Amino acid sequence: MILNTGEEWQPEDEDIIQWQKTYQAVDVFQELAKMESWLDANPSKRKTSKGIKRFVNSWLSRAQDRGGSSPLKTEGPETIRQRSNLDDLTDISWLEGSEKEHMRQVFTNKYGQAFDG
């Protein structure tokens, strides 16, 4: 990340490990990339060497409060292209009644999900 002096700053491995423990719902590497891009695009708001960790911590805290950025966070796909093979495999949207509920239980127990559209 570019500091206000023009120097590059890189977080220590220990910092990244601590952030991953603290902000478990957040993809720390993805958020660090966003921060880097934001600092590049906003040169007047770049941080000092003493303030950069506070900036990172605040950013990650806000990301966690918004529900995180983890790739494990699953919401329904918005388009067919966003559907995964697992969604296709566990698709129960075409079933009805007790058969649908039975397959929902089977897929949830076996794959951790049942896709219902």
GUPA-159890 format. One record per residue: chain; residue number from 1; x, y, z of N, C-alpha, C, CB in turn; residue in three letters. Coordinates in pm, whole numbers. Glycine has a CB too. Example, Ala and Ser with C-alpha at 12.3 -4.5 7.8 and 13.67 -1.06 7.14 Angstrom:
REM residues 2
<A; 1; <1319; -569; 780>; <1230; -450; 780>; <1320; -330; 780>; <1131; -447; 905>; ALA> <A; 2; <1285; -225; 708>; <1367; -106; 714>; <1290; 3; 787>; <1408; -60; 572>; SER> 
//
This chain:
REM residues 117
<A; 1; <84; -118; 0>; <0; 0; 0>; <89; 124; 0>; <-96; 0; 122>; MET> <A; 2; <45; 225; -70>; <122; 348; -80>; <88; 438; 38>; <93; 421; -215>; ILE> <A; 3; <191; 484; 108>; <174; 577; 220>; <174; 720; 169>; <285; 556; 326>; LEU> <A; 4; <145; 815; 256>; <142; 955; 216>; <280; 1008; 177>; <85; 1039; 329>; ASN> <A; 5; <386; 937; 214>; <522; 975; 177>; <562; 918; 41>; <622; 929; 284>; THR> <A; 6; <476; 833; -16>; <507; 766; -141>; <574; 631; -121>; <595; 853; -226>; GLY> <A; 7; <609; 599; 3>; <670; 469; 33>; <564; 359; 28>; <739; 471; 172>; GLU> <A; 8; <612; 238; 3>; <526; 120; 5>; <523; 61; 145>; <574; 13; -98>; GLU> <A; 9; <407; 16; 188>; <392; -53; 317>; <328; -188; 292>; <307; 32; 417>; TRP> <A; 10; <383; -291; 353>; <327; -425; 346>; <303; -476; 487>; <420; -522; 267>; GLN> <A; 11; <188; -537; 513>; <163; -589; 647>; <253; -709; 677>; <15; -629; 663>; PRO> <A; 12; <287; -725; 802>; <364; -841; 847>; <272; -964; 849>; <426; -816; 989>; GLU> <A; 13; <331; -1082; 834>; <253; -1206; 838>; <175; -1217; 969>; <344; -1327; 821>; ASP> <A; 14; <238; -1176; 1080>; <173; -1183; 1211>; <47; -1097; 1215>; <270; -1140; 1321>; GLU> <A; 15; <53; -981; 1149>; <-64; -892; 1144>; <-178; -959; 1068>; <-28; -758; 1079>; ASP> <A; 16; <-145; -1018; 954>; <-247; -1083; 872>; <-312; -1198; 949>; <-187; -1135; 740>; ILE> <A; 17; <-232; -1277; 1018>; <-285; -1388; 1098>; <-379; -1335; 1206>; <-171; -1470; 1162>; ILE> <A; 18; <-338; -1229; 1273>; <-423; -1171; 1378>; <-553; -1118; 1320>; <-348; -1058; 1451>; GLN> <A; 19; <-547; -1049; 1206>; <-669; -997; 1144>; <-761; -1111; 1103>; <-635; -911; 1022>; TRP> <A; 20; <-706; -1221; 1052>; <-789; -1334; 1013>; <-858; -1396; 1134>; <-704; -1439; 941>; GLN> <A; 21; <-790; -1399; 1247>; <-851; -1451; 1370>; <-959; -1356; 1420>; <-744; -1472; 1479>; LYS> <A; 22; <-933; -1228; 1412>; <-1024; -1128; 1467>; <-1147; -1108; 1379>; <-953; -996; 1485>; THR> <A; 23; <-1127; -1106; 1249>; <-1236; -1078; 1154>; <-1263; -1201; 1069>; <-1201; -957; 1062>; TYR> <A; 24; <-1322; -1302; 1131>; <-1339; -1432; 1066>; <-1436; -1431; 949>; <-1385; -1531; 1166>; GLN> <A; 25; <-1528; -1337; 945>; <-1623; -1332; 834>; <-1567; -1256; 714>; <-1753; -1266; 880>; ALA> <A; 26; <-1445; -1205; 728>; <-1385; -1120; 625>; <-1274; -1194; 552>; <-1331; -990; 687>; VAL> <A; 27; <-1270; -1181; 421>; <-1158; -1229; 341>; <-1051; -1120; 349>; <-1201; -1261; 190>; ASP> <A; 28; <-956; -1137; 441>; <-858; -1033; 470>; <-778; -996; 346>; <-764; -1079; 582>; VAL> <A; 29; <-735; -1093; 267>; <-655; -1064; 148>; <-735; -984; 45>; <-603; -1194; 85>; PHE> <A; 30; <-861; -1019; 29>; <-946; -944; -63>; <-963; -800; -15>; <-1084; -1012; -77>; GLN> <A; 31; <-985; -782; 114>; <-1002; -648; 168>; <-873; -567; 160>; <-1051; -655; 313>; GLU> <A; 32; <-758; -632; 182>; <-630; -561; 168>; <-611; -511; 25>; <-513; -653; 209>; LEU> <A; 33; <-652; -592; -72>; <-643; -550; -212>; <-735; -430; -238>; <-680; -667; -306>; ALA> <A; 34; <-853; -431; -179>; <-945; -317; -194>; <-885; -190; -133>; <-1081; -348; -127>; LYS> <A; 35; <-823; -206; -15>; <-760; -91; 50>; <-650; -33; -37>; <-704; -130; 187>; MET> <A; 36; <-568; -122; -91>; <-457; -78; -176>; <-509; 1; -296>; <-374; -200; -225>; GLU> <A; 37; <-613; -50; -358>; <-671; 18; -473>; <-731; 153; -431>; <-779; -70; -538>; SER> <A; 38; <-799; 157; -317>; <-859; 280; -269>; <-752; 385; -239>; <-942; 253; -144>; TRP> <A; 39; <-644; 344; -174>; <-536; 438; -143>; <-469; 490; -271>; <-431; 371; -52>; LEU> <A; 40; <-457; 404; -371>; <-399; 446; -498>; <-488; 550; -566>; <-380; 324; -590>; ASP> <A; 41; <-620; 531; -556>; <-714; 622; -621>; <-739; 750; -542>; <-844; 551; -643>; ALA> <A; 42; <-699; 752; -414>; <-723; 867; -328>; <-592; 916; -266>; <-825; 832; -218>; ASN> <A; 43; <-502; 972; -346>; <-371; 1010; -293>; <-375; 1110; -178>; <-289; 1068; -403>; PRO> <A; 44; <-474; 1195; -174>; <-482; 1294; -65>; <-525; 1230; 67>; <-578; 1406; -102>; SER> <A; 45; <-573; 1106; 62>; <-619; 1038; 184>; <-527; 923; 225>; <-760; 985; 163>; LYS> <A; 46; <-409; 917; 167>; <-314; 812; 203>; <-272; 828; 348>; <-192; 815; 111>; ARG> <A; 47; <-233; 719; 410>; <-206; 715; 553>; <-57; 728; 584>; <-259; 588; 612>; LYS> <A; 48; <-28; 762; 708>; <110; 769; 755>; <156; 629; 796>; <124; 869; 873>; THR> <A; 49; <285; 612; 815>; <336; 482; 858>; <283; 446; 997>; <489; 481; 858>; SER> <A; 50; <254; 548; 1079>; <200; 523; 1213>; <50; 497; 1209>; <230; 640; 1305>; LYS> <A; 51; <-19; 549; 1109>; <-165; 538; 1104>; <-218; 428; 1014>; <-221; 665; 1059>; GLY> <A; 52; <-131; 360; 939>; <-179; 263; 841>; <-247; 141; 905>; <-63; 216; 755>; ILE> <A; 53; <-193; 94; 1018>; <-255; -22; 1084>; <-393; 13; 1140>; <-165; -75; 1196>; LYS> <A; 54; <-406; 134; 1190>; <-537; 178; 1240>; <-637; 181; 1124>; <-527; 318; 1308>; ARG> <A; 55; <-594; 231; 1008>; <-677; 235; 888>; <-722; 94; 850>; <-601; 301; 772>; PHE> <A; 56; <-626; 0; 846>; <-656; -139; 809>; <-756; -198; 908>; <-527; -224; 804>; VAL> <A; 57; <-730; -180; 1036>; <-817; -236; 1140>; <-958; -180; 1129>; <-760; -207; 1278>; ASN> <A; 58; <-970; -50; 1107>; <-1102; 13; 1093>; <-1175; -39; 971>; <-1088; 165; 1085>; SER> <A; 59; <-1103; -54; 861>; <-1163; -104; 736>; <-1216; -246; 757>; <-1058; -101; 619>; TRP> <A; 60; <-1133; -332; 817>; <-1174; -471; 840>; <-1291; -480; 938>; <-1056; -552; 894>; LEU> <A; 61; <-1291; -393; 1037>; <-1400; -390; 1133>; <-1532; -354; 1065>; <-1370; -290; 1246>; SER> <A; 62; <-1528; -254; 977>; <-1649; -216; 902>; <-1694; -329; 810>; <-1625; -87; 821>; ARG> <A; 63; <-1599; -396; 746>; <-1634; -509; 658>; <-1701; -619; 738>; <-1508; -564; 586>; ALA> <A; 64; <-1650; -646; 858>; <-1710; -749; 945>; <-1851; -706; 986>; <-1622; -772; 1072>; GLN> <A; 65; <-1868; -580; 1022>; <-1999; -530; 1065>; <-2102; -535; 953>; <-1986; -389; 1116>; ASP> <A; 66; <-2056; -526; 828>; <-2147; -533; 713>; <-2178; -677; 674>; <-2086; -460; 594>; ARG> <A; 67; <-2128; -773; 748>; <-2157; -912; 717>; <-2041; -987; 658>; <-2272; -920; 623>; GLY> <A; 68; <-1929; -921; 641>; <-1808; -989; 595>; <-1795; -993; 445>; <-1804; -1127; 647>; GLY> <A; 69; <-1687; -1056; 402>; <-1659; -1069; 259>; <-1609; -1208; 227>; <-1556; -965; 214>; SER> <A; 70; <-1627; -1299; 321>; <-1574; -1433; 304>; <-1635; -1502; 184>; <-1597; -1514; 429>; SER> <A; 71; <-1554; -1574; 106>; <-1611; -1651; -4>; <-1701; -1763; 45>; <-1501; -1707; -90>; PRO> <A; 72; <-1692; -1797; 173>; <-1778; -1901; 228>; <-1919; -1851; 254>; <-1719; -1954; 356>; LEU> <A; 73; <-1936; -1721; 255>; <-2067; -1662; 274>; <-2150; -1692; 151>; <-2058; -1509; 301>; LYS> <A; 74; <-2263; -1760; 168>; <-2341; -1801; 52>; <-2477; -1734; 54>; <-2357; -1952; 48>; THR> <A; 75; <-2509; -1676; -56>; <-2641; -1622; -80>; <-2685; -1682; -213>; <-2642; -1464; -82>; GLU> <A; 76; <-2811; -1677; -241>; <-2860; -1734; -365>; <-2797; -1667; -486>; <-3009; -1723; -372>; GLY> <A; 77; <-2769; -1746; -590>; <-2710; -1687; -711>; <-2810; -1597; -781>; <-2662; -1797; -807>; PRO> <A; 78; <-2759; -1489; -838>; <-2845; -1394; -907>; <-2869; -1435; -1052>; <-2785; -1255; -901>; GLU> <A; 79; <-2777; -1508; -1111>; <-2792; -1553; -1249>; <-2751; -1699; -1259>; <-2708; -1466; -1345>; THR> <A; 80; <-2787; -1763; -1369>; <-2750; -1903; -1391>; <-2600; -1921; -1388>; <-2806; -1952; -1524>; ILE> <A; 81; <-2524; -1824; -1443>; <-2378; -1836; -1443>; <-2320; -1841; -1303>; <-2316; -1720; -1519>; ARG> <A; 82; <-2389; -1782; -1206>; <-2339; -1779; -1070>; <-2371; -1908; -993>; <-2397; -1659; -996>; GLN> <A; 83; <-2454; -1993; -1052>; <-2484; -2120; -987>; <-2363; -2210; -993>; <-2606; -2188; -1052>; ARG> <A; 84; <-2338; -2281; -887>; <-2224; -2372; -883>; <-2269; -2513; -922>; <-2160; -2373; -744>; SER> <A; 85; <-2171; -2599; -944>; <-2202; -2740; -970>; <-2275; -2801; -852>; <-2074; -2818; -1000>; ASN> <A; 86; <-2241; -2758; -730>; <-2309; -2809; -612>; <-2455; -2767; -612>; <-2239; -2761; -485>; LEU> <A; 87; <-2485; -2645; -658>; <-2624; -2603; -669>; <-2699; -2693; -767>; <-2633; -2456; -715>; ASP> <A; 88; <-2636; -2724; -879>; <-2698; -2811; -978>; <-2721; -2950; -920>; <-2612; -2820; -1103>; ASP> <A; 89; <-2622; -3000; -848>; <-2631; -3134; -789>; <-2741; -3143; -683>; <-2496; -3173; -728>; LEU> <A; 90; <-2759; -3038; -606>; <-2854; -3041; -495>; <-2985; -2968; -526>; <-2790; -2979; -372>; THR> <A; 91; <-3015; -2948; -653>; <-3135; -2877; -695>; <-3261; -2957; -662>; <-3129; -2846; -846>; ASP> <A; 92; <-3347; -2900; -579>; <-3474; -2965; -545>; <-3593; -2880; -590>; <-3482; -2990; -393>; ILE> <A; 93; <-3567; -2777; -668>; <-3673; -2684; -706>; <-3783; -2749; -789>; <-3613; -2569; -784>; SER> <A; 94; <-3754; -2860; -852>; <-3852; -2927; -936>; <-3934; -3031; -861>; <-3782; -2992; -1052>; TRP> <A; 95; <-3899; -3058; -736>; <-3972; -3155; -655>; <-4086; -3088; -580>; <-3877; -3225; -557>; LEU> <A; 96; <-4179; -3171; -529>; <-4292; -3117; -454>; <-4319; -3199; -330>; <-4417; -3113; -542>; GLU> <A; 97; <-4382; -3135; -233>; <-4433; -3201; -115>; <-4329; -3274; -31>; <-4536; -3295; -154>; GLY> <A; 98; <-4367; -3394; 13>; <-4281; -3470; 105>; <-4152; -3516; 37>; <-4357; -3592; 159>; SER> <A; 99; <-4158; -3541; -94>; <-4035; -3580; -165>; <-3933; -3466; -163>; <-4068; -3620; -311>; GLU> <A; 100; <-3982; -3343; -178>; <-3893; -3226; -174>; <-3829; -3213; -36>; <-3972; -3097; -210>; LYS> <A; 101; <-3910; -3228; 69>; <-3857; -3216; 205>; <-3760; -3328; 237>; <-3971; -3217; 306>; GLU> <A; 102; <-3789; -3449; 190>; <-3698; -3562; 211>; <-3563; -3535; 144>; <-3760; -3692; 157>; HIS> <A; 103; <-3564; -3490; 19>; <-3440; -3465; -53>; <-3366; -3344; 5>; <-3468; -3442; -202>; MET> <A; 104; <-3441; -3248; 60>; <-3377; -3135; 127>; <-3293; -3186; 243>; <-3483; -3032; 176>; ARG> <A; 105; <-3349; -3278; 322>; <-3276; -3335; 435>; <-3156; -3417; 388>; <-3368; -3421; 520>; GLN> <A; 106; <-3174; -3498; 286>; <-3066; -3583; 234>; <-2950; -3496; 186>; <-3117; -3673; 118>; VAL> <A; 107; <-2979; -3396; 103>; <-2874; -3310; 48>; <-2808; -3224; 156>; <-2931; -3220; -61>; PHE> <A; 108; <-2888; -3175; 249>; <-2831; -3093; 356>; <-2737; -3176; 443>; <-2943; -3032; 442>; THR> <A; 109; <-2777; -3298; 473>; <-2690; -3386; 554>; <-2563; -3424; 478>; <-2766; -3512; 595>; ASN> <A; 110; <-2576; -3451; 349>; <-2461; -3499; 272>; <-2372; -3386; 222>; <-2509; -3580; 155>; LYS> <A; 111; <-2431; -3276; 173>; <-2353; -3169; 108>; <-2356; -3036; 184>; <-2405; -3146; -30>; TYR> <A; 112; <-2437; -3027; 289>; <-2446; -2902; 364>; <-2539; -2800; 301>; <-2310; -2843; 378>; GLY> <A; 113; <-2612; -2838; 199>; <-2706; -2746; 135>; <-2805; -2824; 50>; <-2631; -2643; 49>; GLN> <A; 114; <-2916; -2759; 21>; <-3012; -2805; -78>; <-3054; -2680; -156>; <-3138; -2879; -10>; ALA> <A; 115; <-3039; -2682; -286>; <-3067; -2564; -368>; <-3214; -2565; -408>; <-2976; -2560; -494>; PHE> <A; 116; <-3285; -2457; -372>; <-3429; -2448; -402>; <-3459; -2320; -479>; <-3512; -2452; -271>; ASP> <A; 117; <-3381; -2298; -584>; <-3402; -2181; -668>; <-3347; -2062; -605>; <-3546; -2159; -698>; GLY> 
//
